[in-house]
Amino acid sequence: MSYLNTLLFGIYPYITLAVFIIASIIRYDREQYTWKTGSSQLLESKKLKRGSRAFHIGVIMVLLGHFVGLLTPAEVWHVVGIEASHKQLIAMAFGGVFGLLCFYGLTILIKRRLTNPRIRATSSKMDIAVLLLLYVQLILGLLSIFVSAGHLDGAEMLLLMSWAQNIVTLDGAEAAAAIAQVHWIYKLHVFLGMSLFLVFPFSRLVHIASVPIQYLSRSYQVVRSKS
């Protein structure tokens, strides 16, 4: 196992997670006013609604699938009667459907931000960089489906599960050893995924961490029609 592989997949994940946590806390403490999405709905709403809905539904389901699929031990799947090969087919179908939905929405959002002069003028370099990084990450995820179709035994999926679970249990060496054997498409997908944690505190992605729970208990807002 090479030193580079250990660095990228056994050490780098902890660096990104440390930056993610520490920088997010600092930003929330010192710059709460910037902790927002910076919505451009007032500048254009039709394409935003169409793209945002598709993107958010797709990305939420994809992330949920990754979370459950990677962090649930293989033994649990065996108990419920799902073998590795079957789980891989489920993951390919689930990821393909919601990945394409996410791709459709994100394409609209990127085109809108880059081609609408007013929205482009209010966009920071980080806004555009994050959108493009998400786009590349999503394309890699979709391409990985074709790689998975070439071997339906679930072997590489088990190695990716081992990587994720060893990262969670703080065994970076075992994690790096597991992922060393998978296709480069998966490796690049994992690397960019971890890099998103790195840029998270410095972008508008921070709004993900702000769930408006208070809306569930606050009084209804009274809106009167014009007389």
C-alpha positions in Angstrom: 0.0 0.0 0.0 1.5 3.3 -1.1 2.1 6.3 1.2 -0.1 8.5 -1.1 -3.0 6.1 -0.7 -2.6 6.2 3.1 -2.4 10.0 3.0 -5.5 10.5 0.8 -7.8 7.8 2.3 -6.4 7.2 5.8 -5.3 10.6 7.0 -7.0 13.2 4.7 -10.6 12.3 5.8 -9.7 13.2 9.4 -8.2 16.5 8.3 -11.3 17.4 6.4 -13.6 16.4 9.2 -11.5 18.5 11.7 -11.7 21.6 9.5 -15.4 20.9 8.9 -16.2 20.9 12.6 -13.8 23.6 14.0 -14.2 26.1 11.1 -18.0 25.7 11.2 -18.1 26.4 14.9 -15.8 29.5 14.5 -17.9 30.8 11.6 -21.2 30.3 13.5 -19.8 32.0 16.5 -18.2 35.0 14.8 -20.1 35.5 11.5 -23.7 34.4 12.1 -25.0 36.9 9.6 -23.2 35.0 6.8 -24.7 31.7 7.9 -27.3 31.6 5.1 -28.1 30.5 1.6 -27.9 33.9 0.1 -31.0 33.2 -2.0 -31.3 34.8 -5.4 -35.0 34.1 -5.7 -35.8 37.8 -6.0 -33.7 38.0 -9.1 -35.2 35.0 -10.9 -37.6 32.4 -9.4 -39.0 30.1 -12.2 -35.8 28.3 -13.0 -34.7 28.4 -9.3 -37.8 26.5 -8.2 -37.6 23.9 -11.0 -33.9 23.3 -10.4 -33.8 23.6 -6.6 -36.7 21.1 -6.1 -35.1 18.5 -8.3 -31.7 19.0 -6.9 -32.7 18.9 -3.2 -34.9 15.9 -3.5 -32.2 14.1 -5.5 -29.3 15.0 -3.2 -31.1 14.2 0.0 -32.0 10.8 -1.2 -28.5 10.1 -2.6 -26.9 11.2 0.7 -29.3 9.0 2.7 -28.5 6.1 0.4 -24.8 6.6 0.9 -25.2 7.0 4.7 -27.2 3.8 5.1 -25.4 1.8 2.4 -21.9 2.5 3.6 -22.3 2.6 7.3 -24.6 -0.4 7.8 -22.4 -3.5 8.5 -22.6 -6.2 5.9 -23.8 -8.7 8.6 -26.9 -6.6 9.1 -27.8 -6.9 5.4 -27.2 -10.7 5.6 -29.6 -11.0 8.5 -32.4 -9.4 6.5 -31.6 -11.6 3.6 -29.8 -9.2 1.3 -26.6 -10.4 -0.1 -23.8 -8.1 -1.4 -24.7 -8.7 -5.0 -28.3 -7.8 -4.4 -27.4 -4.8 -2.4 -25.2 -3.5 -5.2 -28.1 -3.8 -7.7 -30.3 -1.9 -5.2 -27.7 0.8 -4.8 -27.2 1.1 -8.5 -30.9 1.6 -9.2 -31.5 3.9 -6.2 -28.4 6.0 -7.0 -29.2 6.1 -10.7 -32.7 7.4 -10.3 -32.1 10.0 -7.7 -28.6 10.8 -9.1 -30.2 11.7 -12.5 -32.9 13.8 -10.7 -30.1 15.6 -8.9 -28.1 16.0 -12.1 -31.2 17.5 -13.9 -31.7 20.1 -11.1 -28.1 21.0 -10.7 -27.7 21.5 -14.4 -30.5 24.1 -14.3 -29.0 25.8 -11.3 -25.5 26.0 -12.8 -26.8 27.3 -16.1 -29.0 29.9 -14.3 -26.1 31.1 -12.2 -23.6 31.4 -15.0 -25.8 32.8 -17.8 -28.1 35.2 -15.9 -26.1 38.5 -15.7 -27.7 39.7 -12.4 -27.3 36.4 -10.6 -23.7 36.0 -11.9 -22.9 39.5 -10.6 -24.1 38.6 -7.1 -22.3 35.2 -7.1 -19.0 34.8 -5.3 -16.1 32.7 -6.7 -16.9 30.2 -3.9 -20.6 29.9 -5.0 -19.5 28.9 -8.5 -16.7 26.7 -7.3 -19.0 24.7 -5.0 -21.6 24.2 -7.7 -19.0 22.9 -10.1 -17.4 20.7 -7.5 -20.9 19.2 -6.7 -21.4 18.8 -10.5 -18.1 16.9 -10.9 -18.9 14.8 -7.8 -22.3 13.9 -9.1 -21.0 13.0 -12.6 -18.4 10.7 -11.0 -21.1 9.0 -8.9 -23.2 8.4 -12.0 -20.1 7.1 -13.9 -19.4 4.7 -11.0 -22.7 3.0 -11.8 -21.3 1.8 -15.1 -18.2 0.6 -13.4 -20.3 -1.3 -10.9 -22.3 -2.9 -13.8 -19.0 -4.5 -14.9 -18.8 -6.6 -11.7 -22.1 -7.4 -10.0 -20.6 -9.5 -7.2 -20.6 -6.6 -4.7 -16.9 -7.1 -3.9 -15.8 -3.4 -4.4 -18.9 -2.2 -2.7 -17.9 -4.2 0.4 -14.4 -2.6 0.3 -16.0 0.8 0.2 -18.2 -0.1 3.1 -15.1 -1.3 5.0 -13.4 2.0 4.2 -16.3 4.1 5.6 -16.8 2.0 8.7 -13.1 2.0 9.5 -13.0 5.8 9.2 -15.8 6.0 11.6 -14.1 3.7 14.1 -10.9 5.8 13.8 -8.9 3.0 12.1 -7.4 5.0 9.2 -4.8 2.4 8.3 -7.4 -0.3 7.8 -9.6 2.1 5.9 -6.7 3.0 3.5 -5.9 -0.7 3.0 -9.5 -1.5 2.1 -10.0 1.3 -0.5 -6.6 0.7 -2.1 -8.1 -2.2 -4.2 -11.1 -0.3 -5.7 -11.4 1.3 -9.1 -10.0 4.8 -9.5 -13.5 6.2 -10.2 -14.5 5.3 -6.7 -11.4 6.7 -5.2 -11.8 10.0 -6.9 -15.5 10.1 -5.9 -14.5 9.5 -2.3 -11.7 12.1 -2.4 -14.0 14.8 -3.8 -16.7 13.9 -1.3 -14.3 14.4 1.6 -13.1 17.7 0.0 -16.7 19.0 0.2 -16.3 18.7 4.0 -13.2 20.9 3.6 -15.0 23.7 1.8 -18.2 23.4 3.7 -17.5 26.0 6.5 -16.3 28.6 3.9 -19.3 28.4 1.6 -23.1 28.8 1.7 -23.3 25.0 2.2 -23.4 25.9 5.9 -27.2 26.4 5.7 -27.5 22.6 5.6 -26.7 22.6 9.3 -29.5 25.0 10.2 -32.8 23.2 10.5 -35.6 25.6 11.2 -37.1 23.5 14.0 -38.5 26.6 15.7 -41.0 26.9 12.8 -42.8 23.9 14.2 -43.8 25.6 17.4 -44.0 29.3 16.5 -47.4 31.1 16.1 -48.9 31.3 12.7 -48.1 34.3 10.6 -51.2 36.3 9.8 -51.3 37.4 6.2 -54.1 39.7 5.1 -55.3 40.1 1.5 -55.4 43.5 -0.1 -58.8 45.1 0.3 
